[in-house]
Amino acid sequence: MSVLVAGAGPTGMVAALVLAANGEVCRVLERRTQLSGSSRALGLQARSMELLAGIGLAEEIERVAYRLSGASMMRGDTELSRFAWVPPQSPYPYTYVLPQSGLEDILRDRLRTAGVEIETGAPVQTVAQHDTAVEVTLADGRVVQAGWLIGADGSRSRVREELGIDLVGRDTGETYYLADIVLEARPPFQDSAMWLGPAGPLMLMRLPGAAELWRIFADMTDAESLDEPPGPSMAELQALLDERGPSRTRITEVRWTSIYRTRVGLAAAYRQGRAFLAGDAAHVFPPFGGQGMNLGIHDAVDLAWRLARVERGAPTDLLAAYETERRTVAAATIRDVESRRRLYALRNPVARSLRDAMLRYGSRIPGAARQASLQNSQLDISYRRGREWPYTRGPRDGDRAPDAPLTDGTVHDRFGVDHFTLLDFGACDSDDMRNEAPDTPRSVGGTVEVRIDDETDPTGSARDRYGLRRGGYVLIRPDGYVAYRGSDLTEARRVAAACTGTGQTV
Ligand SMILES: Cc1cc2nc3c(=O)[nH]c(=O)nc-3n(C[C@H](O)[C@H](O)[C@H](O)COP(=O)(O)OP(=O)(O)OC[C@H]3O[C@@H](n4cnc5c(N)ncnc54)[C@H](O)[C@@H]3O)c2cc1C
């Protein structure tokens, strides 16, 4: 059996890389015949970087991206307030600014190295399913069969349409110009700046590379007419900057333009039989906060490790949690982005003054900045189920597993998209010492067991972060979430085994 991936955007390519890392056969079908030069998404959040580290890509991204350390709210040339980024606890504690096309180049290269070819000019046209296989017809009439299908074919997903799954949502009414521009000189404000005028926001964000290369994002909802695709001219962008942004900032070149009409939508289901939706095929919303592409990367990893396990004999009920987990996260993200969109779309002068005052006040509260940074980083996503004793220290089942330094590397270094990791903090006082895992990391049925003790964790920070000073066991999923935390090694191993054999799944 194999997996078909429809769409070679960030979501489809990450899914294919995770499948390849698990030794699965997969085919990537892409409608386009040529590479897209489309800049679109700009930021990789901390959680995406952790996931991309799991397929060996984080270092390369760090080399070409830059770390965003805050944003300014401006009026003309004056900075009204500064939103500082408070780095959360992560090996990658920033937003890493890199245009989507740059990330896609890295993913494509890595797929080539992994021996996975992207079949271009191969648009999926129809999807049919049987008990044991899914069958896809391409535009040229070819029929391709596979065990599973991942529909990562973007917001206008053909796969979604073929599965008869509704995208529940609506147009929300704003229109934005987007462009990548070169400025005469680096302007004197932070790497991300926003002007909230009566015609809606105008934002500038520096792109990686030359200091003069910036993205402009301007609300054009009130404009009487628009330059339809490919978008605004240099003269029009310059006029926008002069009227609504900083003074004396000259544009010398326009490299990419687009028109973006805001809409929100969430697929009514993420799965039908052997076919799944992921990324923009499953959720669409405006780019405020830079969450969209990141959500897709996260979907891809969550789905691909589950499919790989099922292909190796795990029960298919392992796949059910993909929708429960990821659709809930997308719904919450849409709620949050919607509240930002409404705030930015305000036109009433009194409401705007109140909003501006609220934003300025909020930027001065350290706790608020910390919380905003954590939320934007997507590190606070959790899949906790049910009620638990609220005073437990350390992560609970369903939480993201924290990182900590070890004598040799870090806890996260032991994770990987192709295995579960069992952290062994030693038997609790009352437990049977024969339960202990070995001194050196070893792989037991696809689970890597790692001993954490005075020798490997001399400062005790791993034991502190996991709240297990007195011993215990933590089983980590291939996507870095806690599958089991407790004092029973046999139970931890049973849960891990259930993901390749029979029984309870996570
Ligand atoms: C103008 C704009 C600006 C944006 N800015 C941001 C931002 O600042 N931050 C952010 O996080 N997000 C942003 N986004 C959203 C971000 O671009 C998407 O979330 C991201 O591209 C989703 O990746 P994906 O792989 O799911 O889908 P896509 O990138 O859309 O990829 C889908 C792929 O599927 C292919 N395809 C389509 N139909 C078929 C078919 N029938 N068969 C086979 N292949 C098919 C397409 O050609 C494409 O390559 C922006 C989006 C737009 C449009």
The ligand as an ORCA input file, in Angstrom:
! r2SCAN-3c Opt
* xyz 0 1
  C      -1.812     36.316     -0.729
  C      -1.603     35.378      0.438
  C      -0.815     35.761      1.524
  C      -0.616     34.916      2.595
  N       0.158     35.305      3.647
  C       0.363     34.442      4.683
  C       1.180     34.784      5.807
  O       1.709     35.897      5.873
  N       1.360     33.851      6.791
  C       0.788     32.583      6.729
  O       1.006     31.736      7.627
  N       0.000     32.266      5.712
  C      -0.227     33.141      4.682
  N      -0.997     32.784      3.634
  C      -1.572     31.456      3.652
  C      -0.563     30.432      3.166
  O      -0.067     30.818      1.907
  C      -1.253     29.092      3.123
  O      -1.752     28.800      4.417
  C      -0.324     27.979      2.656
  O       0.060     28.175      1.316
  C      -1.040     26.634      2.769
  O      -0.227     25.631      2.242
  P      -0.901     24.373      1.556
  O       0.248     23.511      1.158
  O      -1.932     23.821      2.435
  O      -1.657     24.943      0.273
  P      -1.041     25.661     -1.000
  O       0.190     26.394     -0.673
  O      -2.148     26.409     -1.634
  O      -0.607     24.455     -1.937
  C      -1.542     23.661     -2.622
  C      -0.867     23.015     -3.804
  O      -1.790     22.126     -4.423
  C      -1.742     22.291     -5.831
  N      -3.033     21.850     -6.383
  C      -4.185     22.540     -6.440
  N      -5.160     21.778     -6.989
  C      -4.599     20.579     -7.272
  C      -5.095     19.375     -7.849
  N      -6.371     19.253     -8.246
  N      -4.254     18.330     -7.987
  C      -2.948     18.434     -7.596
  N      -2.418     19.562     -7.069
  C      -3.247     20.614     -6.894
  C      -1.441     23.762     -6.008
  O      -0.908     24.042     -7.286
  C      -0.458     24.019     -4.868
  O       0.862     23.766     -5.257
  C      -1.225     33.641      2.572
  C      -2.012     33.257      1.488
  C      -2.208     34.111      0.421
  C      -3.078     33.679     -0.724
*
